[in-house]
Amino acid sequence: MSRVGQVEAETTRGRSSTRSRLLHILLGANKPETDRIETPKRPPQLIYSIEELPPIADALVLGLQHVFVMSVGWIFVVVLVAGIGGTPAQAQSIIRISMIASGIATILQARANSKIGSGYLCPFSCGPAYLGASILAGKTGGLPLIFGLTIAAGLFEGVLSRLLRYLRVLFPPEVTGLVVSMVGIELVGLGCPRFLGYAGGQIDKRATIIACLTLAAMIGPTVWGKGRLRLYPILLGLATGYTASAALGALTSNEARIAFAAPLLSLPARVDGGGFAFRFSLLLPFLIAGLCSTLKSTGDLTLCQKTNDANWKRTDMKSVSGGILTGAICTTLAGLGGGVGQSTFSSNVGLTMATGATSRVIALPTGLFVIALAFCPRLAATFSIMPVPVMGAVLVYVACFMIVGGLQVITSRLLDIRRTFAVGIALIFGLSVEMVPGLFSHVPSALAPVFSSALSLTTVLVVGLNLLFRIGVAKYRKAELIPDGRGNLYEITQLLLQQGAAWGMRTEVVMHATDAVHEFMIALEPRHVSTPVRLELCFDEFNLEADIHYEGEPIELPNAPPSMEAFGSSPGSAAGIIASYLVCQLADRVSIRCADGHCHVHLHFEH
């Protein structure tokens, strides 16, 4: 069944359900429950919701679990340093400085009702958004140029965070949802080769066995686990993976001895010769990286909001603005200290979805653990010796939640052909970066960071196409309805579906508006209106306004359920009595004005 067909079927079922509720009211004298609850509703799958305080032991273990997932981001530092010809000692120094910035930002991120922080458990780590630009800067001017431009990118993110509320047009659900899904898709390129032990065109069977055991140990408690067991899939998977790696020889005692030969305590220090440099010619790639990081964080925080609210409707830009400002502070601190660009780490968002533990309290031990590890090289060695197939299994595990979660955000709104093209074209060319290596190897060097990853190219394309395809989309729509004796259901449904898709409306709002206008036309039939009824629609993302104009007698739209006596006194107009009442139940607000035989009915729907 097509998407339009599904919505038409849902509209019909919704109308039947509404009338059934009315019958229940008449028989049981109960007040109808509203389908539109404004306060956040706790999703049933959560074990510790955002406001709940888990036991200290659970919070500590959950925080440690998040640190293991954040450690995947440190791979990008190793790739960066290797790409510019650096040394392992330089990579270690950059990682430790970046860890301090990540830990501070993770704690600040959980601050609620503040200009700094989103109020959600959404940790930071070294993300892929800055990788391409940093490699380009490193090859041109070394580490000082990376640090200087990273500071500039952080300041740029800070400016964006203050303008975010005015740039809502850049962040519709299809844009943020696609960015989240693309983050998960990018993890496929990192996770699957490690999962299968792929190297030199060959698959390592031993690595595959280890990865499968690790993934199974994580999936088991997530799918079939009850209560507290479901909280620790990553730790259970890591324990299984490390044990299997030791048993199969993928993790040797010699590797452990070398790793733990590091000192127990030491102060993180800047890389030798790591001052600051700046070049305007390389500023654009870092600004684009900052924009990609901002959109990625917007998508991550949108998913956090959706995970914590069963009645989620739209992205709360005030919360996101505080989260983006936290990221700006994090990146700026990293650049000043000698680290690399930071962003919210999508894998950790996937972990919160998997475990059902989204309490913001968990951010405190998570951030403190990361900061402590920066000062304890021996403890950090536990992460450095993580077997490659185990890391691959963790990436595959969290990628599932990011890809599907992003698709859910995209499909939370109706999509017309314009939005379909914006999402489709951006997705196709973004995937081409991964599927056809070297396809964009000849682009100008200034644009190389845009084409260096699927995430950056998809982000730039979907934002640009979204703005382009908004040209020609009217905010208003007028139509005439000629009463047909059946409530004009077909015409109303087609009109609302078409405009709902063009405006990117939520399906349930389209259903409510369709049913309300249809019921009004039914209520109008006993008045024998012969002239066309004019319907005007207006949408502004927050509200849908439907204005109905007709020539004839005023109509009464009662808020209270009709009594049985009302049906007895007017047996021939029972359908009109029911319809009149349903209009008020389906719309959030109703007003009527009549003068000189002209009536104007206003229906307001919150979006």
C-alpha positions in Angstrom: 0.0 0.0 0.0 1.3 3.5 -0.9 2.0 6.1 1.7 -1.0 8.1 0.6 -3.2 5.0 0.8 -1.9 4.2 4.3 -2.8 7.7 5.5 -6.2 7.5 3.8 -6.9 4.2 5.5 -5.7 5.6 8.9 -8.0 8.6 8.4 -11.0 6.4 7.8 -10.1 4.2 10.9 -9.5 7.4 12.9 -13.0 8.7 12.0 -14.6 5.4 13.0 -12.6 5.4 16.3 -13.7 9.0 17.1 -17.4 8.1 16.6 -16.9 4.9 18.7 -15.6 7.1 21.5 -18.6 9.3 21.3 -20.9 6.2 21.7 -18.8 5.2 24.7 -19.3 8.7 26.2 -23.1 8.6 25.7 -23.3 5.2 27.3 -20.8 5.7 30.1 -20.9 9.4 30.7 -17.1 9.6 30.7 -15.1 12.6 29.5 -13.2 11.8 26.3 -9.4 11.5 26.5 -7.4 13.9 24.4 -4.9 12.6 21.9 -2.8 15.7 22.2 -0.9 15.9 25.4 1.6 18.8 25.6 3.7 17.7 28.5 6.4 15.1 27.8 5.1 11.5 28.3 7.5 8.9 29.6 8.0 6.2 26.9 7.3 2.7 28.3 10.6 1.2 27.1 12.7 3.5 29.3 14.2 2.0 32.5 15.6 5.3 33.8 14.0 8.3 32.1 15.7 11.7 31.9 14.4 13.0 35.2 14.9 9.8 37.2 17.8 9.2 39.6 19.3 5.7 39.1 21.1 4.0 42.0 24.7 5.1 42.4 26.1 1.7 41.3 23.9 1.7 38.2 24.9 5.3 37.3 28.7 4.4 37.7 28.4 1.3 35.6 26.3 3.0 32.9 28.8 5.8 32.8 31.7 3.4 32.3 29.7 1.8 29.5 29.4 5.1 27.8 33.1 5.7 28.0 33.8 2.5 26.2 31.5 3.7 23.4 33.1 7.1 23.3 36.5 5.5 23.0 35.6 4.7 19.4 35.9 8.4 18.6 39.6 8.3 19.5 40.2 6.2 16.4 39.7 9.4 14.3 42.6 11.0 16.1 44.8 8.1 15.2 43.7 8.3 11.6 44.3 12.0 11.5 47.8 11.9 12.9 48.8 9.0 10.7 47.3 10.9 7.7 49.6 13.9 8.3 52.7 11.8 9.1 52.6 12.3 12.9 53.9 10.0 15.6 52.0 7.7 18.1 53.2 10.0 20.9 51.5 13.0 19.2 48.3 11.0 18.8 48.3 10.1 22.5 48.8 13.7 23.6 46.0 14.9 21.3 43.6 12.2 22.5 44.3 13.0 26.2 43.6 16.7 25.7 40.5 15.9 23.7 39.3 13.6 26.4 39.3 16.4 28.9 37.3 18.7 26.6 34.9 15.8 26.0 34.4 15.1 29.7 33.7 18.7 30.5 31.3 19.1 27.7 29.4 15.8 28.5 28.8 17.1 32.0 27.7 20.6 30.8 25.5 19.0 28.1 23.2 17.5 30.8 22.4 20.9 32.4 18.7 21.6 32.1 17.0 25.0 31.8 20.3 26.7 31.1 21.8 28.6 28.1 24.6 26.1 28.2 23.5 22.5 27.8 20.6 20.7 26.3 19.5 18.8 29.5 20.0 15.4 27.8 22.5 12.6 28.2 24.4 13.1 24.9 28.2 12.7 25.4 30.9 14.3 23.2 33.8 12.7 21.5 36.2 13.2 18.6 33.7 13.0 15.7 34.2 12.5 11.9 32.9 15.9 10.9 36.3 17.6 11.4 38.5 14.8 10.1 38.7 15.8 6.4 39.3 19.5 7.2 41.9 18.6 9.9 43.9 16.3 7.5 43.9 19.1 4.9 45.1 21.6 7.4 47.7 19.2 8.9 49.3 18.5 5.5 49.4 22.3 4.8 50.6 23.7 8.1 51.0 20.9 10.6 49.4 20.6 14.0 49.5 24.4 14.8 47.2 25.1 11.9 44.8 22.3 13.0 44.6 23.8 16.5 44.1 27.4 15.3 41.4 26.6 12.8 39.7 24.3 15.3 39.3 27.3 17.6 37.8 29.3 14.7 35.4 26.4 14.0 34.4 26.3 17.7 33.6 30.0 17.7 31.6 29.7 14.5 29.5 26.9 16.2 28.9 29.3 19.1 27.6 31.9 16.8 25.3 29.4 15.1 24.0 28.2 18.4 22.7 31.7 19.2 21.0 32.0 15.8 19.6 28.5 15.8 16.0 29.6 16.6 16.0 31.9 13.6 17.4 29.1 11.3 14.6 26.6 12.0 14.0 26.4 8.3 17.4 24.6 8.0 16.4 21.9 10.4 13.1 20.2 9.4 12.8 16.6 10.5 13.8 15.1 7.2 17.1 17.0 7.3 18.0 16.1 10.9 16.7 12.5 10.5 18.8 12.0 7.4 21.9 13.3 9.1 21.4 10.9 12.0 20.9 7.9 9.6 24.0 8.9 7.7 26.0 8.9 10.9 24.9 5.3 11.4 25.6 4.4 7.7 29.1 5.9 8.1 29.7 3.5 11.0 29.1 0.6 8.6 32.4 1.5 6.8 34.2 1.5 10.2 32.4 -1.4 11.8 32.0 -4.1 9.1 35.7 -4.5 8.1 36.6 -4.7 11.8 33.7 -7.1 12.5 34.9 -9.5 9.8 38.6 -8.9 10.2 38.8 -7.8 6.6 42.3 -7.0 5.4 44.1 -7.6 2.1 41.0 -8.8 0.4 40.6 -11.7 3.0 38.2 -12.2 5.8 39.6 -13.5 9.1 37.4 -16.3 10.4 38.7 -16.0 13.9 37.9 -12.3 14.0 34.4 -13.0 12.7 33.7 -15.6 15.4 34.8 -13.2 18.1 32.7 -10.4 16.6 29.6 -12.6 16.3 29.9 -13.8 19.9 30.3 -10.1 21.1 27.3 -8.9 19.1 25.2 -11.9 20.3 26.2 -11.0 23.9 24.9 -7.4 23.4 21.8 -8.3 21.4 20.7 -11.0 23.9 20.0 -8.7 27.0 18.7 -5.9 24.7 16.0 -8.1 23.1 15.2 -10.7 25.8 16.7 -9.2 29.0 14.5 -8.1 31.8 15.1 -5.2 34.2 18.7 -4.4 35.1 20.2 -7.0 32.7 19.1 -4.8 29.8 21.1 -1.9 31.2 24.6 -3.4 30.4 24.7 -4.8 26.9 28.0 -3.1 26.0 29.8 -4.3 29.1 28.4 -7.8 28.7 29.5 -7.7 25.1 33.0 -6.4 25.9 33.5 -9.1 28.6 32.5 -11.8 26.1 34.7 -10.2 23.4 37.8 -9.9 25.5 37.4 -13.4 26.8 36.9 -14.9 23.4 39.8 -12.8 22.0 42.1 -14.1 24.8 40.9 -17.7 24.2 41.4 -17.6 20.4 44.7 -15.7 20.6 43.5 -12.4 19.2 44.5 -10.7 22.5 47.9 -11.8 23.9 49.4 -11.3 27.3 52.3 -9.5 25.7 49.9 -6.8 24.3 48.5 -6.4 27.8 52.0 -6.0 29.4 53.0 -3.4 26.8 49.8 -1.4 27.3 49.9 -1.5 31.1 53.6 -0.5 31.2 52.3 3.1 30.9 52.6 5.2 34.1 49.6 5.1 36.5 49.4 8.9 36.7 50.7 11.8 34.5 49.6 15.2 33.4 48.4 15.6 29.8 50.6 17.9 27.9 50.4 19.8 24.5 52.2 18.3 21.6 55.8 19.6 21.2 55.8 22.4 18.7 52.0 22.6 18.8 51.4 26.3 18.8 48.7 28.1 16.9 48.5 29.1 13.2 45.8 30.5 10.9 45.1 30.7 7.2 42.0 32.3 5.7 42.4 30.0 2.6 41.5 27.0 4.8 38.8 28.7 6.9 36.0 27.6 4.6 36.5 23.8 5.1 36.5 24.3 8.9 33.3 26.4 8.7 31.7 23.7 6.6 32.9 21.1 9.2 31.4 23.2 11.9 28.1 23.4 10.1 28.1 19.6 9.6 28.9 19.1 13.3 26.0 21.5 14.2 23.5 19.6 12.1 24.8 16.3 13.4 24.4 17.5 16.9 20.9 18.8 16.1 20.0 15.3 14.8 21.4 13.6 17.8 19.6 15.9 20.2 16.4 15.5 18.2 16.7 11.8 18.7 17.3 12.3 22.4 14.1 14.3 22.6 12.1 11.7 20.6 13.5 8.9 22.8 12.4 10.7 26.0 8.9 11.8 24.9 6.3 9.4 23.6 4.3 12.4 22.4 7.3 14.0 20.6 6.1 16.4 17.8 9.0 18.6 16.8 12.6 19.5 17.7 12.9 21.8 20.7 15.3 24.4 19.3 15.9 26.1 22.7 17.3 22.8 24.1 19.3 22.2 20.9 20.7 25.7 21.0 22.1 25.1 24.5 23.5 21.7 23.3 25.2 23.3 20.3 26.7 26.0 22.5 28.1 23.3 24.7 29.7 21.7 21.6 31.1 25.0 20.6 32.8 25.4 24.0 34.0 21.8 23.8 35.7 22.3 20.4 37.2 25.7 21.4 38.7 24.2 24.5 40.0 21.3 22.6 41.7 23.6 20.1 43.2 25.8 22.8 44.6 22.8 24.7 45.9 21.0 21.6 43.0 18.7 20.8 40.8 18.2 17.8 37.2 19.2 16.9 34.5 17.6 19.0 30.8 16.9 18.5 28.0 14.9 20.1 28.8 11.2 19.7 25.9 9.5 17.9 26.9 6.0 19.1 26.2 7.0 22.7 22.7 8.2 21.7 22.2 4.8 20.2 23.4 3.2 23.4 20.8 5.2 25.5 18.1 4.0 23.1 19.3 0.4 23.4 19.5 0.4 27.2 16.5 2.5 28.0 18.7 4.5 30.5 18.5 8.2 29.5 18.8 9.8 32.9 20.9 13.0 32.7 22.5 12.0 36.0 24.6 9.4 34.1 26.4 12.3 32.3 28.3 13.1 35.5 30.1 9.8 36.1 30.6 9.5 32.3 32.3 12.9 32.1 34.4 12.4 35.2 35.6 8.9 34.0 36.8 10.4 30.7 38.6 13.2 32.5 40.2 10.8 34.9 41.4 8.6 32.1 43.2 11.5 30.6 45.3 11.7 33.7 45.6 7.9 34.1 47.4 6.4 31.0 47.5 3.0 32.5 43.7 2.9 32.9 43.3 4.3 29.4 45.3 1.4 28.1 42.3 -0.8 28.8 40.6 0.9 25.8 43.7 1.0 23.6 44.0 -2.8 23.6 40.3 -3.4 22.7 40.4 -6.2 20.1 39.5 -5.0 16.6 36.6 -7.4 16.1 35.1 -6.4 19.4 35.2 -2.8 18.4 33.5 -3.7 15.1 30.7 -5.5 16.9 30.1 -2.4 19.1 29.9 -0.2 16.0 27.5 -2.5 14.3 25.3 -2.6 17.4 25.0 1.1 17.9 24.7 1.7 14.1 21.4 -0.2 14.1 19.8 2.3 16.4 21.2 5.3 14.6 20.0 4.3 11.1 16.5 3.2 12.2 16.1 6.1 14.6 17.0 8.6 11.9 14.5 7.0 9.5 11.8 7.3 12.2 12.5 11.0 12.4 12.3 11.4 8.6 9.0 9.5 8.4 7.4 11.4 11.3 6.3 13.9 8.7 4.5 13.5 5.3 6.9 13.9 2.4 5.9 15.4 -1.0 7.9 15.0 -4.2 10.1 18.1 -3.3 11.1 16.7 0.1 11.6 13.2 -1.4 14.0 14.6 -3.9 15.9 16.6 -1.2 16.3 13.5 0.9 16.9 11.1 -2.0 19.5 13.1 -3.9 21.5 13.9 -0.7 21.4 10.2 0.3 22.4 8.9 -3.1 25.4 11.2 -3.5 26.4 10.8 0.1 26.4 7.0 -0.3 28.5 7.4 -3.5 31.4 8.6 -1.4 31.5 5.3 0.5 30.5 3.0 -2.4 32.8 4.5 -5.1 36.1 5.5 -3.5 38.0 8.1 -5.4 34.8 9.4 -7.2 35.4 12.9 -6.0 39.2 12.9 -5.8 39.6 15.7 -8.3 37.4 18.3 -6.7 39.1 21.6 -5.7 41.2 21.4 -2.5 39.0 24.0 -0.8 36.0 21.8 -1.2 37.8 18.5 -0.5 36.5 18.3 3.1 32.9 18.4 1.9 33.5 15.4 -0.4 35.7 13.5 2.0 32.9 11.8 3.9 29.4 10.7 3.3 28.2 12.6 6.3 29.6 16.0 5.2 28.4 15.7 1.6 24.9 14.5 2.6 24.6 17.4 5.1 25.6 20.1 2.7 23.3 18.7 -0.1 20.2 18.1 2.0 20.4 21.6 3.6 20.9 23.2 0.2 18.2 21.2 -1.6 15.8 21.8 1.3 16.2 25.5 0.8 16.0 25.3 -3.0 12.8 23.2 -3.0 11.1 25.6 -0.7 10.8 28.0 -3.5 7.2 28.0 -4.8 5.7 26.4 -1.7 2.8 28.6 -0.7 1.9 29.1 3.0 -1.7 29.4 2.1 -4.2 27.2 0.2 -7.8 27.9 -0.8 -10.4 25.5 -2.1 -14.1 25.4 -2.7 -16.2 22.5 -1.5 -19.6 21.9 -3.1 -21.8 19.9 -0.6 -22.3 16.4 -2.0 -24.5 14.9 0.7 -21.6 12.7 2.0 -19.4 15.3 3.7 -17.0 15.7 0.7 -14.6 13.1 2.3 -12.6 12.4 -0.9 -12.0 16.1 -1.8 -11.0 17.0 1.8 -8.7 14.0 2.2 -6.9 14.7 -1.1 -6.5 18.4 -0.3 -5.1 17.8 3.2 -2.8 15.0 2.1 -1.4 17.1 -0.7 -0.8 20.2 1.5 0.3 18.1 4.5 3.1 16.6 2.4 4.0 20.0 0.8 4.3 21.6 4.3 5.8 18.5 6.0 3.0 18.1 8.5 2.7 15.3 11.1 0.3 12.6 9.9 -1.9 12.7 13.0 -2.5 16.5 12.5 -3.5 15.9 8.9 -5.9 13.1 10.1 -7.5 15.4 12.8 -7.9 18.3 10.3 -9.4 16.0 7.6 -11.9 14.5 10.0 -12.8 17.9 11.5 -13.5 19.5 8.2 -15.4 16.4 7.0 -17.5 16.3 10.2 -18.3 20.0 9.7 -19.5 19.4 6.2 -21.8 16.6 7.5 -23.1 18.9 10.3 -23.8 21.5 7.6 -26.0 19.2 5.4 -29.2 19.6 7.4 -29.1 23.4 6.7 -29.3 22.7 2.9 -26.4 25.0 2.0 -26.4 25.2 -1.8 -23.6 27.7 -2.4 -19.9 26.5 -2.4 -18.2 26.4 0.9 -14.8 28.1 0.9 -11.9 26.4 2.8 -8.7 28.3 3.6 -5.6 26.6 5.1 -2.6 28.2 6.6 0.4 26.5 8.2 3.5 27.8 10.0 5.1 24.7 11.5 3.6 25.3 14.9 -0.1 25.6 13.9 -2.5 24.7 11.2 -5.4 27.1 10.7 -8.5 26.1 8.8 -11.0 28.8 8.0 -14.4 27.8 6.6 -16.7 30.3 5.0 -20.3 29.6 3.9 -23.6 31.5 3.2 -26.4 30.3 5.4 -27.7 29.8 8.9 -25.3 29.8 11.9 -24.2 26.3 13.1 -23.8 25.3 16.7 -20.7 23.4 17.6 -21.1 22.2 21.2 -18.2 21.2 23.5 -20.4 19.0 25.7 -21.5 15.5 24.4 -25.1 15.6 23.1 -27.7 14.1 25.4 -30.0 11.2 24.5 -32.9 13.7 24.7 -31.3 15.7 21.8 -31.4 12.6 19.6 -35.0 12.0 20.6 -36.1 15.5 19.7 -34.4 15.5 16.3 -34.3 11.9 15.1 -33.7 12.8 11.5 -30.5 14.8 12.2 -28.6 12.4 14.5 -25.6 12.4 12.1 -25.5 16.2 12.1 -25.7 16.3 16.0 -22.8 13.8 16.3 -20.7 15.6 13.6 -21.2 19.0 15.3 -19.8 17.7 18.6 -16.9 15.9 16.9 -15.6 19.0 15.2 -14.9 20.5 18.6 -13.2 17.3 19.8 -11.0 17.1 16.8 -9.8 20.7 16.7 -7.8 22.3 19.5 -9.8 25.6 19.3 -13.0 26.5 17.5 -14.6 30.0 16.9 -17.6 31.1 14.9 -18.6 34.5 13.6 -21.7 35.2 11.6 -23.0 38.5 10.0 -25.6 39.2 7.3 -26.0 35.6 6.4 -22.2 34.9 6.1 -20.6 32.5 8.5 -16.9 32.1 9.3 -15.8 29.1 11.3 -12.2 29.0 12.4 -10.5 25.6 13.3 -7.1 25.7 15.0 -4.8 22.7 15.2 -1.6 22.6 17.2 1.3 21.0 15.3 
